[in-house]
């Protein structure tokens, strides 16, 4: 369609109709998730260059991007370098020092610069005090800076620089009113917030720092409000009346059947769950506990109560190995009550699968344990009353929806061994109530953690050999390297051959990695659990929940490649028996930030402290690994630092939904549309 059909701009007008943007640039914009004019206006700056506070040449910090104010002293003619590159040069200076400025392959760079005039140069200053230099800087005049003292720097992509993006956005700013304002007038007054159009103009082109701050505050508030409304609506959707009403049971018979007594935290969590199960709406509860805090026992009590009330239960684990382990443990606890446990995995033979499916359908299986295969077609429950999900952040909101379809709103208990700081927990699991297990069962000793470099590897293996000699077992974890064609398989294999087997020549060393078939993985793991292997070299397939009480040492190679929470999870694989246990973090990376993170892990065994530190130093994206959490990506809000705004948004969202649960009132229609858009992008609403 020719551009003249698009004289009237709307928020949905495609970017390609903007002056100076052709199909090629539009394609590049799409890589940044920018398709329409509204997307472009909402592509916010990452930071600003402040031209209003320039340095003198002598005071400019070396090797750092900065702005220097200087006068043009000399303009020698440009010249051609060997290889055909063209170089332009000027000398600029102030009362004290001079600065040599060079441009490559930019014949027009110096044309507009006049001798004797002052300019602002933005770039990196290099060289010693006597000969300071700058290459390819941006140049501004005093008049340009009076008009726009802050220059926005945008997230960019190949072939589309921040400068080009800024130019396109500046064209659009006069039309900022195109963006409808989803916040009701009284909310703007109550929190003294800018209108949407004013905020968008100010964030792209602030006149002062205060203006940029006010713009950010308004846009962050809106984003967090929309997020909270989305999560709140899911919660409302979840709190439908339950299809599995149960009587309040007394857990005493279950506790009495155990060979040990539960911790106070376990009793408390079970009481909360039993209260939920006997309520009129379906339970949506998150059970959070550090590695080894005994979540499985709490889940077992909930499952026991569900079956006791005449319903079936399902437990979903992230891997087949874990599903098998859960089935074994739960069978031990439930069999004394005559309860029947069935295991359902993707790797089952067809005949066995048919028999199991028939048992589930006809109510002969009381508890079904399996991987997410339980959600697949063909699995029909007679009367599913409770679903327990292990390791939530691999299980998005969408899967919860599929589960709800398997029965009339079953109760849901989600277990997570990733301790999450309370604020973030409320956000991600805003649709779940939270129970926390904050004490370790008696007899569990903290694991001793040490950082070492590769130079000490020989000594370390001597220690491993002595531990194995004393009848213990060890884990050695190597990171899978995603960016190599074989997923780093060769790296792990060569480590296994050249290091582990070479340094433990008389020991039985096994190898486990992601490319093994489920059956092969299970076989290696069984050998390790049964003590037929002394050491297991593995990529992180062992990270979650595998229980080998005889393993006392965890060695993690290239420890700097993992987030702290992942390292803490791996460390929790040892220390499950009575013997003293060790975790060695091996890293040759000397960067201060890396050393600080690893030392922090050596200093604490509290998973919540680890999670808080990880979140503050790395941000929520890294905290959960590659976008596993099913949360929408936030454009401008930062969950760690914007907590005050988050609480205000949370309170408003709760009040709004109490008055208008489906956001159907006309004044909320724009908010409803934003919620839909944010969560559709995240795939969390479908």
URPEWO-V519767 format. One record per helix or strand of 2 or more residues. SS is the DSSP state (@ for helix, = for strand). FROM is the first residue (numbers start at 0). TO is the last residue. If there is no record, write none. Layout:
SS	FROM	TO
SS	FROM	TO
//
This chain:
@	2	5
@	14	16
@	22	30
@	36	40
=	44	49
=	64	73
=	78	79
=	85	92
=	97	103
=	117	125
=	131	134
=	137	139
@	141	146
=	149	153
@	161	172
@	175	177
@	184	189
@	195	203
@	208	237
@	251	255
@	263	276
=	283	288
@	294	307
=	311	315
@	319	336
=	340	343
@	349	360
=	366	369
@	371	374
=	383	389
@	391	393
@	396	404
=	410	415
@	421	427
=	432	436
=	447	451
@	453	468
=	472	476
@	488	502
=	508	511
@	517	528
=	534	537
@	539	541
=	550	555
@	558	560
@	563	570
=	581	585
@	591	602
@	606	622
@	642	658
@	665	681
//
